[in-house]
Amino acid sequence: MTAQHHGKHVPRRMTDSPALAEYRRFFATALRNPTTVGAATPTSKAVARTVARFLPTTGSPTVVELGPGTGSLSDEIHTRLPATGRHVGIELNEDLVRHLRARLPGMESVHADARELRHTLTRLGVDSADAIVSSIPWSLLAADVQRDILDQCRRVLTPEGRFTALTCLPMQHSPAGKRFRTELHSTFAEVGTRIVWRNLPPLLHYACTGPLPERD
Ligand SMILES: C[S@@+](CC[C@H](N)C(=O)[O-])C[C@H]1O[C@@H](n2cnc3c(N)ncnc32)[C@H](O)[C@@H]1O
């Protein structure tokens, strides 16, 4: 397929809008890494707005994003964050980290595993986080990995800290999906849920507050 550009025929791909280019990048990464990406397309703007509404808007908050991917939530998070705030993205895929650094220079994009959350934040000189936004594929993680990452989130959050997680709605009935919900209830005093239908597939948005004291 071709399109007109300055009077010449150019391949359709060269005329992609930035949004379409993001889709292509996400989809290609998902094809190569299905279990770590865990979705075929980036989340919608509707989801990004829902997530951003839950974030602090005053002071100098630190917001940590686990699995920012191509940055579909990051724009909205960044817009919401006060100018003196800090936005740290921890992404497992190195190509995506390079992309994020170029696309969102205001976010500190780090190539790391969410399992190294505490170590990574210490390395960046971050003592605590006011909010954690996570869209890593929780429902595909083994029980001990889910628990380990959640435990680190609980430890790095301030007492007023907020935690959000996005999971595919159909996965809520899978064993790992149910286990994740149970783990959230053992980690936070309040666990709110909201379904965001304006995404393919619909997503379950967990909004949690009140990190509980350490478990024995
Ligand atoms: C479902 S995608 C979500 C991407 C983006 N936040 C969005 O909403 O469109 C999951 C992302 O988490 C990343 N990821 C998966 N496991 C991770 C881990 N253990 N640590 C950091 N990032 C991880 C993947 O590489 C991928 O970019």
The ligand as a Gaussian input file, in Angstrom:
#p B3LYP/6-31G(d) Opt

LIG

0 1
 C        1.090000      -5.396000      29.530000
 S        2.562000      -4.478000      29.162000
 C        2.027000      -2.871000      29.758000
 C        2.750000      -1.747000      29.071000
 C        2.178000      -0.343000      29.317000
 N        2.311000       0.079000      30.688000
 C        0.746000      -0.265000      28.916000
 O       -0.089000      -0.135000      29.820000
 O        0.458000      -0.342000      27.715000
 C        3.677000      -5.056000      30.393000
 C        5.054000      -4.389000      30.404000
 O        5.737000      -4.807000      31.577000
 C        7.077000      -5.167000      31.255000
 N        7.495000      -6.145000      32.268000
 C        7.082000      -7.430000      32.382000
 N        7.647000      -7.999000      33.445000
 C        8.405000      -7.039000      34.041000
 C        9.242000      -7.021000      35.184000
 N        9.397000      -8.107000      35.941000
 N        9.887000      -5.881000      35.493000
 C        9.735000      -4.756000      34.726000
 N        8.962000      -4.720000      33.619000
 C        8.305000      -5.848000      33.285000
 C        6.994000      -5.705000      29.843000
 O        8.235000      -5.674000      29.174000
 C        5.942000      -4.767000      29.227000
 O        6.544000      -3.624000      28.704000

